[in-house]
Amino acid sequence: MKITFWGAAREITGSMHLIELSDGFKILLDCGLYQGAKEELYVRNKSFPFDPCSINVVILSHAHADHAGNIPNLVKHGFKGKIISTPATFDLCAYILTDSANLNQNDAKKRRGRNTHAPLQALYSHQDVQLSLELFHTAYYNKWYSIHPNVKFMFTDAGHILGSASITLEITENGTKTRIGFTGDIGTETRLVLRDPVPMPQVDYLIAESTYGARTHSRKETPEDALYRIFKETCLERKAKLIIPAFSLDRTQAVIFAFEKLSRAGKLAHVPVYVDSPLATDLTQNVFTKYPDCFDEEVLAYFNNNNNPFEFDKLTYILTKEESKQLNKLEGPCVIISASGMGEGGRVVHHLKNTLSKPENTILIVGFCAENTLGHKILKKDPPYIEIFGDIVPILAHTEQIDAFSAHADQSELLRFIDTQDKTLLKKVFLVHGEYQEQLAFKDLLQKYNFNNVEIPEKGQVFEINTAEYGVG
Ligand SMILES: [Zn+2]
């Protein structure tokens, strides 16, 4: 059999790895969108380097767009096999792929409006999303499922976002069992709401993420303490507005729960908290509360006691555009949590425009902001102004960034996760989903810990796995 790395190879987005058995059966691990430079988005995501009709099964690690977002396009190009995910990933995909179809169509409209030479078609339609959802089959954590007479797989909880999974495949060829593991994205051990990552079964080959392969998260403060410090300075002491751009999936729910805990502790005074993102509201109210089995012990116990971890008396979910506009007119201190997380689109752009020029306010970034995004420019303050909707807005508000809410394991957590494998049985580690420099640093570290066979595959690189070589298992 062979593995080909078609995405998230020496970069972070576009996760997609193809496993091909000797009898031609093809398993695609993830089918993610490339999310880099805008000019390249359509072209890089549009076509596949293999025939989508030839894929038998897609197994998804989680619902993030860079792992699942190109599924409707695969279906549009003729894929008719099974898509397998956890039940929570399926529910999240229903919302996220629909939202992605909307964004795609708006982007295409804008390209048409500008009358540029860029392609005018949307990557996929709502109908493609609908057809994709009909192909989903769900599987639970910690159970083996058969997908071919010689192939079984098992999901284990990756603790990264709701429903996220590591995938272990057990493939029998020539009388030999070979296990190939794919970590998916691994969560942190200190995060709110979700359980910690669960070690994977022993494998022969491990495809491991390496997003923070060279970085260590600051652990000086817990997420609640960091949030409270900034909330207190902004809303209680300066009586001003705290704007938190946050991804609709995962980050928003973690921030809401941190505020819920502060509210329970009586620390919010009378300051209102608003969630202004229709997608985040849908995901919180319709999906998160449906999967308490993904919650960590603290949240599960609280939930089982008839409490909703995503509700408290000063919290309001904003639904209509009209209500969202009304927030601009609010006097006095308040917190607005709104998407998108990098400030690149969504309702948060209006809130940023409205608050950035007042020195008493704070913009708090709780996630990663890619270069050249609005969030990145605001943090950098160079130049000390920014153009939003054609207006020049000076950046006078306080700006803060905390990484306590990160959903990705840092270097030491990644190492601990991989180190749960017996390295004498592990034949090779493939590092994916990381910037190349970080991957090189992480490879060095793994080698210091006696993981001697570490590869950093290039896009399109093929690895033959000769099962006969290792004797009968
Ligand atoms: Zn992810």
Residues whose N, C-alpha, C, O or C-beta is under 5 A from the ligand:
A	BS01	ZN	H64 D185
